[in-house]
Amino acid sequence: MPKKNQSYDNESISMLKGADRVRLRPAVIFGSDGIEGCEHSIFEILSNAIDEAREGYGKEITITRYSDCSVQVEDHGRGCPVDYNPKEKRYNWELVFCEMYAGGKYHNDENGSYEYSLGLNGLGLCATQYSSEYMDVEIHTGETKYTLHFEHGKNVGGLHSEPSTAKSGTKIRWKPDLQVFTDIQVPAEYYMDTLQRQAIVNDGLKFVFRSQNGNSFDTQEFLYENGISDHVREEAGEDALTTAQFWQAERKVRDRADKPEYKVKINVALAFSNKKHLIEYYHNSSWLEHGGAPDKAARNAFVYQIDSYLKQNSKYNKNESRITFADVEDCLILVISSFSNRTSYENQTKKAITNKGIQEAMTEMLRHQLEIYFIENPMEADKIAAQVLINKRSREDAEKTRLNLKKKLTSNMDITSRVAKFVDCRSKDNTKREIFIVEGDSALGACKQARDPDFQAIMPIRGKILNCLKADYDRIFKSDIITDLIKVLGCGVQVKSKANKDLSSFDIENLRWNKIILCTDADVDGFQIRTLLLTMLYRLTPELIQQGKVFIAESPLYEIRSKDEIYFAYDEVEKERFMKQLNGQKFTIQRSKGLGENEPDMMNLTTMNPATRRLIQVMPSDAAATGDVFDLLLGDNLNGRKAYIAEHGREYVDELDVS
């Protein structure tokens, strides 16, 4: 209960000031107080350097990742303005580094400092400074060198200057503050991905990434002389369906009739392929992970124009439904990079734009260019139309198959009437129920008599099941053995394929068993069947392994009988131990029989009875290693399998079933 003496009145309202606006609420500015927010704070500094280079000042930007998590960005631009600003009656360095919403990018006219910029909001440099443990700034103008030092969002020592003839540019080194962010260990992969994307959309601008490794630095460079055109050609490869296209346009647009007019520049590179697909959107160099306006424009234009072409050329079958964007994007490699001097981002992290004017201009431009392209390149237009129709019809066929399979796997019929030879148990308590997956009808008979019918059920399998690593999902689910097993388990399947995602109806709460026990003979055939069953579970229901629900019933290799006792040895070591223990006594030893040949009481003792049986739990910690072995021995890596057999085959010679 809240304290009764607390009041909420005119003195209860407070305002965050200065650095606290970022340090106490970093997620408001950077989208997160975790590693993503820290990454975005780094991008804000990088974006200023990119804006300078795009205006023609500098052709190279170097970003350094130090082992102590500090970062340095160095450009060769004009140098950040720091001198006294008579208009604002303050020094520019104070405005840029210590004031939110201050910068050189607020001009709405065409005479502003930057025509198109990443940092339109004026938050980045100041916000990153505020969120730093320290920040050191070195600025060269060609005549003067300026230095600044900040600690925890506050300037220390003011502005220092000295004469210098070094080339102009700005170098900023800072360390994100762990008092602000929960994690500052930004991986090298983030820098490399970001710099590659920036190189793609900034033609001819070289990015140098240096990552400290001990006392040296690993260096990587990113440069695309022709920007998005080079990127699309690189992705499409030599065997694309069509040649790569590059289109460019500039428009003056409005987001609403009563809103001011602004400029937008649109660059589009694309190709069609039946092997690869890729769609990327950028605005003012920022990667639009969630798209927004460009994505809506592309969906509209490509579907409209390709659908029109299919209709005009009678490519559709009678009464056939029209294409969707899913059919187009499966064979489309598209990169759109747009720029505008007025941008409406979905939020400060700039992952989507919402400008209506940009969307309308882009839609019109794409429709027009696609129409001209199809007219001027009829052979390529035919290839595109044919591939999109193939994608559409394959999608529709797969959809029918998925719906039929989903119905088959999730039928509400009584399970005993729809799975042949399945023997259920009496208990309805899923925390006690066990299912034994056994090999063949003979084992079914023995296990059925040996089980405890209150909580133990039996599911026989007929022969060797399909290798689920080498088969596609459609083939897997045509196997009655596998679909019967999935029905009996009750929890559905985990399907990773995008094309079959509708089948992924897995819910461990619907699992009907506490233990899933694989019970096969202790011979070569039994081991193979067990491996194939584990492969099926690994491919279709890996969560069951992760949750420790899968077990192997360990069958004894030998029965050792003395006058008074029967001993079961599960390996050679145990056999030797029992024989030494019986030294001086008469005993007989024989290889243990297969499951179907055991007497029910023997079966109960060795396999079914929780008090005397041995179960091996399939541990989740082994799942990755097991997966690698499955992939090697049962997957498509034929050369790897040959190499493994050549190296290790001699270790298994004694176990070969050859005469």
C-alpha positions, -999 to 999 in steps of 0.1 A, spaced: 0 0 0 13 35 -7 22 58 22 -7 80 32 14 111 39 28 112 4 15 143 -15 12 151 -52 11 189 -56 27 218 -74 61 209 -59 60 173 -71 69 181 -107 106 182 -116 126 184 -148 158 167 -159 185 192 -168 218 191 -186 235 157 -189 208 140 -167 184 142 -196 205 115 -212 223 99 -183 191 90 -164 170 82 -194 192 69 -222 165 47 -237 145 79 -246 173 91 -269 190 58 -280 161 34 -279 177 12 -252 200 14 -221 216 -19 -232 240 -28 -260 217 -16 -288 215 19 -272 253 20 -268 257 10 -305 233 38 -315 254 63 -295 284 53 -315 265 57 -348 256 92 -339 292 103 -340 299 83 -371 269 100 -388 284 134 -384 316 124 -401 296 108 -429 276 140 -434 308 160 -438 322 135 -464 289 135 -484 291 173 -487 325 168 -504 348 172 -474 370 141 -470 371 108 -487 380 85 -458 367 79 -423 385 58 -397 368 42 -367 388 25 -340 376 0 -314 399 -2 -284 401 -32 -261 389 -11 -231 356 -4 -250 365 31 -259 359 43 -295 375 68 -318 361 83 -350 384 104 -373 373 123 -404 389 147 -428 361 172 -429 362 210 -422 365 205 -385 336 210 -361 328 247 -355 339 257 -320 345 295 -320 321 322 -306 287 324 -321 274 360 -321 239 349 -331 235 326 -301 259 346 -279 277 314 -269 306 294 -281 298 268 -308 316 240 -289 291 245 -260 262 244 -284 274 213 -302 287 193 -273 265 205 -244 231 215 -259 204 192 -271 188 202 -304 217 224 -315 237 219 -347 242 229 -383 213 209 -397 182 229 -388 179 250 -419 147 244 -438 158 263 -469 183 252 -495 211 273 -481 216 252 -450 250 237 -440 240 202 -452 217 194 -481 210 159 -468 222 146 -434 220 116 -411 218 138 -380 188 159 -386 176 159 -350 206 176 -334 208 152 -306 236 128 -314 269 145 -306 256 161 -274 237 129 -263 268 107 -269 290 132 -249 265 132 -221 265 94 -220 303 90 -219 327 82 -191 350 106 -209 353 122 -243 384 138 -259 380 160 -290 407 171 -313 397 195 -341 419 208 -370 408 237 -392 440 239 -413 452 268 -392 443 260 -356 442 229 -335 414 228 -308 411 203 -280 382 196 -255 379 172 -226 347 160 -210 340 137 -180 306 121 -172 288 147 -193 306 178 -181 334 199 -197 367 200 -179 391 228 -186 373 246 -214 386 250 -250 423 249 -257 438 261 -290 472 263 -307 485 271 -342 486 241 -365 490 235 -402 477 199 -401 449 190 -425 414 198 -414 393 172 -397 378 161 -364 390 132 -341 368 122 -312 377 94 -287 353 85 -260 343 56 -237 306 48 -232 297 50 -196 286 19 -177 267 42 -153 245 50 -183 245 17 -204 241 -18 -189 265 -31 -215 293 -14 -235 310 -45 -250 301 -36 -286 312 -65 -309 334 -60 -339 306 -75 -360 284 -44 -353 311 -21 -366 318 -41 -397 281 -45 -406 275 -8 -401 305 4 -420 298 -20 -449 263 -6 -451 276 30 -451 301 22 -478 273 8 -499 252 40 -498 281 65 -499 297 60 -533 335 63 -532 338 69 -495 363 46 -478 357 34 -443 387 20 -423 379 -2 -393 406 -8 -367 401 -33 -339 426 -35 -311 441 -70 -307 467 -70 -279 494 -44 -289 483 -43 -326 452 -35 -346 433 -57 -371 423 -35 -400 395 -39 -426 385 -15 -453 351 -9 -470 347 9 -503 320 7 -531 330 30 -559 296 27 -575 276 24 -543 244 4 -544 249 -7 -580 281 -25 -570 263 -40 -541 234 -54 -562 258 -68 -588 279 -84 -560 247 -100 -545 233 -111 -579 264 -128 -591 271 -140 -626 240 -162 -631 212 -137 -622 180 -138 -643 184 -102 -654 210 -75 -657 214 -51 -628 195 -18 -632 202 16 -617 176 43 -616 178 78 -601 153 106 -597 149 139 -578 115 153 -568 100 181 -548 73 168 -525 49 176 -497 37 153 -469 4 172 -469 -11 199 -490 -6 225 -462 29 213 -454 61 229 -468 77 215 -500 110 197 -497 135 178 -519 139 141 -521 166 122 -541 159 85 -549 185 59 -560 174 24 -569 195 -6 -579 179 -40 -586 182 -73 -604 161 -105 -605 174 -139 -595 160 -174 -590 187 -182 -565 190 -152 -542 168 -125 -528 176 -93 -509 158 -61 -500 174 -32 -482 162 4 -477 183 33 -466 174 70 -460 201 97 -456 225 68 -453 207 53 -423 196 16 -428 159 14 -424 156 -20 -407 118 -16 -406 114 2 -439 83 23 -436 76 46 -466 101 29 -491 88 -6 -483 52 5 -489 62 21 -522 81 -10 -534 52 -33 -525 28 -12 -544 49 -5 -575 63 -40 -581 30 -58 -576 11 -33 -597 35 -33 -626 43 -70 -627 6 -79 -623 -2 -55 -652 24 -71 -674 10 -106 -666 -26 -95 -675 -16 -77 -707 3 -107 -719 -22 -133 -708 2 -151 -685 -24 -159 -658 -44 -191 -661 -82 -188 -662 -96 -177 -628 -61 -176 -613 -55 -153 -583 -32 -123 -587 4 -122 -575 15 -109 -541 47 -91 -531 58 -124 -514 60 -139 -549 81 -109 -562 105 -106 -533 115 -143 -535 134 -134 -567 141 -97 -562 174 -81 -553 165 -45 -545 184 -17 -528 168 18 -524 188 47 -510 169 79 -506 178 114 -493 157 143 -482 162 176 -464 130 169 -443 126 135 -427 100 121 -404 116 91 -386 94 67 -367 117 74 -337 152 86 -328 168 53 -337 158 59 -374 147 24 -383 118 35 -404 106 67 -421 69 78 -424 71 106 -450 39 105 -472 56 127 -498 86 103 -501 63 73 -503 42 88 -531 72 100 -551 89 66 -548 58 47 -558 54 69 -589 91 67 -598 92 29 -594 60 23 -614 73 45 -643 108 30 -644 95 -6 -643 71 1 -671 99 15 -693 122 -13 -683 97 -40 -693 90 -22 -727 127 -18 -735 137 -53 -723 110 -78 -733 131 -109 -729 140 -99 -693 104 -90 -686 93 -124 -697 119 -141 -675 107 -120 -645 70 -127 -652 77 -165 -655 97 -166 -623 72 -146 -603 44 -170 -615 66 -200 -605 70 -185 -571 32 -178 -568 21 -213 -579 48 -229 -557 36 -208 -527 0 -218 -533 8 -255 -537 29 -254 -505 1 -236 -487 -23 -264 -497 2 -290 -485 8 -272 -452 -29 -269 -445 -34 -306 -452 -5 -315 -430 -15 -292 -403 -50 -307 -403 -34 -342 -402 -11 -333 -373 -36 -315 -352 -68 -336 -357 -89 -338 -326 -99 -375 -332 -93 -400 -304 -56 -408 -307 -61 -446 -301 -83 -448 -332 -60 -429 -356 -25 -444 -347 -22 -481 -356 -9 -505 -328 -4 -476 -303 -11 -489 -267 -21 -461 -243 -19 -462 -205 -46 -455 -180 -32 -424 -163 -42 -390 -176 -16 -373 -155 11 -360 -179 36 -357 -151 37 -395 -147 30 -409 -181 58 -426 -200 59 -436 -237 82 -464 -249 90 -461 -286 99 -497 -294 113 -515 -324 89 -538 -342 58 -558 -334 77 -585 -314 90 -559 -290 55 -545 -288 42 -578 -275 70 -582 -249 69 -546 -237 31 -547 -235 31 -576 -211 61 -562 -191 49 -527 -187 29 -511 -159 -4 -502 -177 -12 -475 -153 14 -451 -166 34 -468 -194 23 -467 -230 39 -484 -260 44 -471 -296 59 -496 -321 77 -484 -352 79 -505 -383 115 -508 -396 139 -479 -402 124 -445 -403 133 -417 -428 165 -398 -423 151 -365 -413 183 -346 -419 184 -355 -456 147 -351 -464 127 -319 -469 96 -312 -448 71 -323 -474 87 -357 -477 91 -360 -439 54 -355 -433 44 -379 -459 59 -407 -437 31 -423 -418 56 -435 -391 67 -399 -384 33 -383 -385 20 -411 -362 48 -404 -337 41 -367 -338 4 -373 -332 12 -395 -302 36 -370 -287 9 -343 -290 31 -312 -288 34 -304 -325 66 -296 -344 92 -269 -346 97 -261 -382 125 -236 -391 118 -234 -428 101 -201 -439 82 -219 -465 67 -243 -439 64 -219 -410 26 -225 -407 34 -260 -395 53 -247 -365 26 -252 -339 49 -265 -312 36 -261 -276 54 -282 -249 23 -277 -227 5 -301 -250 31 -328 -246 13 -359 -233 43 -375 -216 67 -370 -188 93 -393 -204 99 -403 -240 119 -435 -239 136 -450 -270 138 -487 -267 158 -506 -294 179 -538 -296 216 -535 -286 228 -544 -320 238 -526 -352 203 -523 -365 189 -512 -332 216 -485 -329 207 -472 -363 170 -471 -356 178 -453 -323 200 -428 -341 173 -421 -368 147 -416 -340 170 -391 -322 176 -374 -356 138 -370 -360 134 -355 -326 165 -332 -331 150 -319 -364 113 -317 -355 111 -313 -317 145 -301 -304 128 -284 -274 120 -319 -260 158 -326 -258 164 -291 -243 138 -298 -217 153 -332 -208 123 -352 -219 141 -378 -241 157 -410 -227 173 -441 -241 165 -474 -224 198 -491 -220 196 -528 -228 221 -553 -212 246 -570 -234 250 -601 -213 230 -622 -189 252 -640 -162 234 -667 -142 247 -683 -111 229 -708 -88 211 -680 -68 214 -648 -89 210 -633 -123 233 -604 -132 230 -581 -162 261 -566 -177 256 -535 -198 292 -534 -212 324 -555 -212 337 -538 -180 306 -549 -161 308 -584 -175 344 -588 -162 335 -574 -128 306 -598 -124 328 -627 -135 355 -618 -109 327 -615 -83 315 -650 -91 350 -665 -90 348 -701 -77 311 -703 -84 295 -720 -113 278 -696 -137 266 -694 -173 270 -663 -196 251 -656 -227 246 -626 -250 213 -609 -241 184 -616 -264 166 -590 -285 136 -572 -270 111 -594 -287 127 -626 -274 128 -617 -237 103 -631 -212 79 -604 -198 94 -606 -163 129 -602 -177 118 -573 -198 102 -556 -168 133 -561 -147 158 -547 -173 138 -522 -193 105 -512 -178 106 -511 -140 118 -477 -127 134 -493 -97 157 -516 -117 160 -503 -153 187 -480 -166 178 -449 -186 202 -426 -204 189 -390 -205 197 -372 -238 212 -341 -223 207 -306 -239 244 -298 -234 251 -325 -260 226 -312 -285 250 -290 -305 277 -316 -306 251 -343 -314 237 -321 -342 272 -317 -357 277 -355 -357 242 -361 -371 249 -336 -399 283 -353 -406 270 -389 -406 234 -385 -417 234 -352 -436 245 -342 -471 282 -337 -463 294 -367 -483 331 -357 -485 331 -350 -447 316 -385 -441 342 -402 -463 370 -384 -446 356 -394 -411 353 -430 -421 388 -431 -436 402 -416 -403 381 -435 -378 367 -466 -396 393 -489 -381 379 -481 -346 347 -499 -355 359 -530 -374 351 -554 -345 315 -542 -346 309 -547 -383 281 -571 -391 299 -589 -419 308 -626 -424 
